[in-house]
Every structure is written in structure tokens, then in C-alpha cells.
């Protein structure tokens, strides 16, 4: 809990292991969803905090548990492709091809909503985001509940997203009745969000890349807010756009440049911070770990395989946050899955960037 938060528990949070106890978690979770309560559940991206996506009062409990602003839209999760017909007022022409290719999987599609979708889900927008998760436990929960499940990430608002059940408990223990433990998440970052209203536009990058989508449907735009703060008064059409997200309590600084350039600047910033009495950790890569001898660092993955960095980013931020008040993180080219990594890292840092590329 953060300083000043109410720590009195509303629930005795139960954890059910989806592997060892088979269907027990999804059966109990479905009953809670049907009763208008919240359930944290695993997906292939991050853990979600779910409610009945057709019940506005139940969805409102998500915002209360997370401390999430209500003008931040949610994603409806479905168990089968045909379920989109009750959530969208019309099916965009590219949608069927995208669903047939990438569903179930980490792609969310935004289209005009039907009247059945509560405004609590859409933050008052006339569109709704929908995806069909790859994770079998998630789909089983949705199917047993018999309704779409509206769900953001299962963490306190603004914190790094949870990729294990323990991360969920760290943030929401006592705030929700049930966590279904499905083990670590595969991808480690949230789904790609693609708007099909007008010109296809990526609103949030993820494991399904712009290149993969463009190969299927042609030209795809990328929202300017992916690598930049939103402008004052701009409306968030997708989760993860408007507010500072994914942030630990520690200050985060992103250092840009080639591996050797970034590492030299990281080392200089590390020495300066230590001289000021600060506790510092480095989010390093395989290519730079040799530069950080006798310093505290975590290797997130390989710069040439950005999916490895994505898979470990949130868990590393949470771990380093327990020991440091300053985290120095190397940036990488914002290409392919590197775009998803840089989107999350820049927002975790509040866009605090040091460019070492000209040094």
C-alpha cells in the first residue's frame, strides 16, 4: 500500500491455484462475477481484474478497488469470437480477418459499441474495446460466467502491471474476494489495442506488432501518444494512454543511445546518485551487463529480442522498487516489439529521458 491509503481490508482475499485445483478457481470465479463481484485472473499478457461487463454497478467496483479514474476505458473480454456481435453495433470490414488471424491472442479491437455496453466500461465513448484472450483459464472463466468480462490490469492504478498472482496480492489483497493463480504471464505487457474506427490506428502497442497487422490489412497508423504524453484535453480512446502508468514508487530515468553510449551515461548517473546518498538499480540488457560490474543491476533480456525485455519489465520494476529510490533503464529502438517496451518504459518514467546518443 502507498502512504496515505486506506489499509483496512474489505475482503479476506482467497487465492486458488488454477493448475493444482483444476476448475475450482473458474467455477468460484464465475459465481462471483455473476453476483456482481470482482475476480483477478491470469491472461497471456498480464493479470486482469474482472467484473460482469454488462453490469455497470459491478464495473464501478473495478475503479474503486484500483483507485482508477473513471474516464479511463476498459476492455471487454470474451470467450468466443461470435460474442462481439452483442458488444459492437457493427462489425468493421477488417475485423473478421484480424479475429480469424490473431484471436485468441493479445490483440484488442476497438469498434462502435452496442447499446448493451454500460458507459462505465467505455468511459462515455461511443466505442468499445474487445479481445478474446489466449489463456485457457481466462476463457474458461468467461465461458462459465456466461457474460463478457470487463477488465483492466489487476493492480493499483498507476503501478507496474501484475504478471504473477503475488503481484496482484501485493496491490489488492483485502480489496477483492478472489485471485485465480495461473502462474507467470507469457508476454508480460498488455495487449495491442487497434482502433478500427476510421483509419486503422494502434492506440497501445503489444505483442501483435504494427508490422504483423499491416502485413494482413495494409497501412496502419500509430497514435502519437504511444511515445509521447497526451495533450491537455485529449480524450483517451484506449487504456494506458491518459495517465502515468506502470510506475514504481522509485524515480525512473530512461537513457537513450547505442549500448555503449547508454551504459557510459548510466554509470555516470549511478555515481552521481550514489554520491548523493541515493539507492540506485540498473535495468540492464545482455549487451550491457559487462559495463556494470560492482553495481546493482537486473538483466531484463536481450536488446535484439525485445519480447524478452517486455516479458520481464514489470516484474523487474517491482523487484527493484523494493530496494531502490532511483532506477536507471536503457532505452531501445521503438521498432517491432520494441515499441511496446518503450511505450511502457517511458510511461513508467513519466517521460523522464536522458539522450546519450550524441556523446
Secondary structure, DSSP 8 states (H G I E B T S, - for coil): --TT-----SS--EEEETTTTTTHHHHHHHHHHHTT--EEE--SSS-EEEEETT-HHHHHHHHHHHT--TTS--EEE-SSGGGHHHHBSS--TTHHHHHHHH-SSSEEEEEEB-TTS-HHHHTT-SEEEEE--S-HHHHHHHHHHTS-EEEEESSSTTS---SSHHHHHHHHTTTSSEEEE--S-SS-S--EEEE-SSS-EEEE--SS-HHHHHHHHS--EE-GGGSS---TT----STTSSS--S--SSEEEEEESSHHHHHHHHHHHHHHHHHTT--EEEEEETTTGGGGTTS-EEEEEBTTBHHHHHHHHHHHHHHHHTT-SEEEEE----STHHHHHHHHHHHHTTT-EEE-TT-
